[in-house]
Amino acid sequence: MANPCAAHRGASGLAPENTMAAFRKALSFPFVQWIELDVQLSRDGVPVVIHDDRLHRTTSGYGKVGDFDASYLRTLDAGGWFSKAYVGERIPLLEQVLGELVGRCRFNIELKTYGGRYPGMERRVVEMLYGKGMQYDTVITSFDPEALTAVRRLSDDVRTGLITDTAPRTLPGDLRRLGATFLSIGYKRVSRALLEAMRASGTDVMAWTVNDIGAIRKLAAMDGELMICTNYPDRFARALLPPPDVPSPDPR
């Protein structure tokens, strides 16, 4: 098996998304090479790991993430919505995630910013990566080209990637103008022609979010280097890994 596996918001089909429980669960699968996670800024400018800009879907809180200090956000329950077994899980700080998982995987950090929301987030994240020595083991991605441009101004070391669910013919040129060498694209948009164009331009591709075993196999057959992002690393294993050896019965 060659395809890299990225755990989407951690093993988010098996544990509450974007929590330490989900990240630890993902890394219990030895073939998971990447963790994908989402970052927003608290009111006091701390990078926190959560997908939605509002709190109610995945935490016990209400309101916008950016309206509260990190100290308050850390008091919220971010696991009980998923299962009683995860009551007490917290919204992680990005610094906490990087500190615990450094050296164990690579990171795809999605900046949840659009049109200038969360000013200064790019600098805080880039500085944190340098502080942890992870500037070469991380790609920063976003739907927002302005965020990617800001990262590129801050660092020549940290890779950037555009997130999209479309595949226009202009895509190679768009990535080149952004200085991006990574494409995160909805898996239904992936084709052999797209992969060939990206390979020719020196761009790595990640397909998201692939939870169907048949779809995983189909994508892997297109290109052994295509990164597959899934909520379910166990399904990735069932799709692409050989079954574990079962000892033969003792003939005696």
C-alpha positions in Angstrom: 0.0 0.0 0.0 1.4 3.4 -1.0 -1.4 5.8 -0.6 -0.8 8.1 2.5 -3.7 8.1 4.9 -4.9 11.4 6.6 -7.2 11.3 9.5 -9.9 13.9 9.0 -10.3 16.0 12.2 -8.6 12.9 13.7 -10.4 9.6 13.6 -13.6 11.6 13.7 -15.9 8.7 12.8 -14.7 6.9 15.9 -14.2 9.7 18.4 -15.4 13.4 18.7 -13.9 15.4 15.9 -10.9 17.7 16.6 -10.3 16.5 20.1 -7.3 14.9 21.6 -9.3 11.7 21.8 -9.8 11.7 18.0 -6.1 12.4 17.4 -4.9 9.7 19.7 -7.4 7.3 18.2 -6.1 8.1 14.7 -2.5 7.4 15.7 -3.5 4.1 17.2 -3.6 3.0 13.5 0.1 2.7 12.6 -0.5 3.6 8.9 -2.0 7.0 9.6 0.7 9.4 8.5 -1.2 12.7 8.6 -3.7 14.4 10.9 -6.0 17.0 9.4 -7.4 19.6 11.8 -9.1 23.0 11.8 -7.9 26.1 13.6 -9.7 29.3 14.6 -8.8 32.1 17.0 -10.2 32.8 20.4 -11.0 36.4 21.4 -7.6 36.7 23.0 -5.8 35.5 19.9 -5.1 31.9 20.8 -5.3 29.3 18.0 -7.9 26.7 19.0 -8.8 23.5 17.3 -12.5 23.5 16.2 -14.2 23.3 12.9 -17.4 25.4 13.2 -17.3 29.1 13.9 -20.2 28.5 16.3 -20.0 26.3 19.3 -23.3 24.5 19.6 -22.8 21.6 17.3 -19.7 20.1 18.9 -19.6 21.6 22.4 -21.7 22.4 25.3 -21.4 26.2 24.5 -23.3 28.7 22.4 -22.2 31.6 20.4 -19.1 32.3 18.2 -15.7 30.9 18.9 -14.1 34.3 18.4 -16.3 35.9 21.0 -14.7 34.1 23.9 -11.3 33.8 25.5 -9.4 30.5 25.2 -9.7 30.0 29.0 -13.5 29.9 28.7 -13.5 27.8 25.6 -11.4 25.2 27.4 -14.1 24.8 30.0 -16.6 23.5 27.4 -17.4 19.8 26.9 -16.4 18.9 23.4 -17.1 15.2 23.6 -20.5 14.5 25.1 -22.4 15.2 21.9 -20.6 12.2 20.3 -20.9 9.7 23.1 -21.2 9.5 26.9 -17.8 7.8 26.8 -16.2 11.1 25.8 -17.9 13.5 28.2 -15.2 15.9 29.5 -13.2 16.1 26.3 -12.1 19.7 25.7 -11.5 22.0 22.8 -7.7 21.6 22.3 -5.3 24.5 21.9 -3.2 24.1 18.7 -0.1 24.3 20.9 -1.3 21.4 23.0 -1.9 19.2 19.9 1.4 20.0 18.3 3.2 19.5 21.6 1.8 16.0 22.2 2.0 14.7 18.6 5.2 16.2 17.4 7.3 13.6 15.7 4.4 11.1 15.5 2.7 12.4 12.3 2.5 15.2 9.9 -0.2 17.9 10.0 -2.6 19.5 7.6 -3.8 22.6 9.4 -6.9 24.2 7.9 -7.2 27.9 8.7 -10.9 28.7 9.1 -10.7 32.2 7.9 -12.4 34.1 5.1 -12.0 37.6 3.9 -9.8 38.8 6.8 -11.6 37.1 9.7 -9.2 36.3 12.4 -6.5 38.8 11.5 -3.1 37.7 12.6 -4.0 34.0 12.7 -1.5 33.1 10.0 1.4 34.6 11.9 0.5 33.0 15.1 0.2 29.5 13.5 3.4 29.9 11.5 5.3 31.1 14.6 4.0 28.2 16.6 5.2 25.7 13.9 8.7 27.2 14.0 8.7 27.1 17.8 7.9 23.4 17.7 10.3 22.7 14.8 7.4 21.5 12.6 7.7 24.0 9.8 8.8 21.2 7.4 6.2 18.7 8.6 3.1 20.7 8.1 1.0 22.0 5.3 -1.3 25.0 5.9 -4.5 24.8 3.9 -7.5 27.1 3.4 -10.4 27.9 1.1 -9.2 31.5 1.4 -6.5 32.4 -1.1 -5.7 35.5 1.0 -4.7 33.3 3.9 -2.4 31.3 1.8 -0.8 34.4 0.4 -0.3 35.7 4.0 1.4 32.4 5.0 3.7 32.6 2.0 4.8 36.1 2.9 5.7 34.9 6.4 7.6 31.7 5.4 9.3 30.0 2.5 9.4 26.8 4.5 5.8 26.0 5.4 3.9 24.5 2.5 0.5 25.8 1.6 -2.5 24.2 -0.1 -5.7 25.4 -1.6 -9.0 23.7 -0.5 -11.6 23.4 -3.2 -14.6 21.3 -4.3 -14.2 22.3 -8.0 -11.6 21.5 -10.6 -11.5 24.3 -13.1 -8.9 24.2 -15.9 -7.2 27.2 -14.4 -6.3 25.3 -11.2 -2.6 24.6 -12.0 -2.1 28.3 -12.7 -4.1 29.4 -9.7 -1.9 27.2 -7.4 1.3 28.5 -9.0 0.3 32.1 -8.5 -0.4 31.4 -4.8 2.9 29.6 -4.4 0.9 26.5 -3.2 2.2 23.0 -3.8 -0.7 21.1 -2.3 -4.3 20.6 -3.4 -7.1 19.5 -1.0 -10.1 18.6 -3.1 -13.4 16.9 -2.7 -13.0 13.3 -3.7 -15.8 13.3 -6.3 -13.8 15.9 -8.3 -10.7 13.7 -8.5 -9.9 12.2 -12.0 -6.9 10.8 -13.7 -6.6 13.9 -15.8 -6.6 16.1 -12.7 -4.0 13.9 -11.0 -1.8 14.0 -14.1 -2.0 17.8 -14.3 -1.1 18.1 -10.7 1.8 15.8 -10.9 3.1 17.7 -13.9 3.0 20.9 -11.8 4.7 19.4 -8.8 1.5 19.5 -6.7 0.6 16.9 -4.1 -3.2 16.0 -3.9 -5.4 15.0 -1.0 -8.9 13.8 -1.6 -11.5 14.5 1.1 -13.5 13.1 2.8 -13.6 9.5 1.7 -15.5 7.1 4.0 -16.8 4.5 1.6 -14.6 1.4 1.2 -15.3 1.1 -2.6 -14.5 4.8 -3.1 -11.2 4.5 -1.3 -10.2 1.5 -3.5 -11.2 3.4 -6.7 -9.2 6.4 -5.8 -6.2 4.4 -4.7 -6.3 2.6 -8.1 -6.0 6.0 -9.9 -2.7 7.0 -8.2 -0.6 5.3 -5.5 0.6 8.7 -4.3 -2.9 10.3 -3.8 -3.5 11.1 -0.2 -6.8 9.8 1.1 -8.5 11.8 3.9 -11.0 9.8 5.9 -13.0 9.9 9.1 -12.5 6.2 9.5 -9.0 4.9 9.4 -10.4 1.4 10.1 -12.2 1.5 6.8 -9.1 2.7 5.0 -7.4 -0.4 6.4 -10.2 -2.7 5.3 -10.0 -1.2 1.8 -6.3 -1.2 1.2 -4.4 -3.2 3.7 -3.9 -7.0 3.6 -5.8 -8.9 6.3 -3.7 -9.8 9.3 -2.1 -13.2 9.3 -4.2 -15.8 11.0 -2.2 -18.6 12.5 -3.0 -22.0 11.0 -4.7 -24.5 13.3 -2.4 -26.8 15.2 -2.7 -30.1 13.3 -1.9 -32.1 16.4 
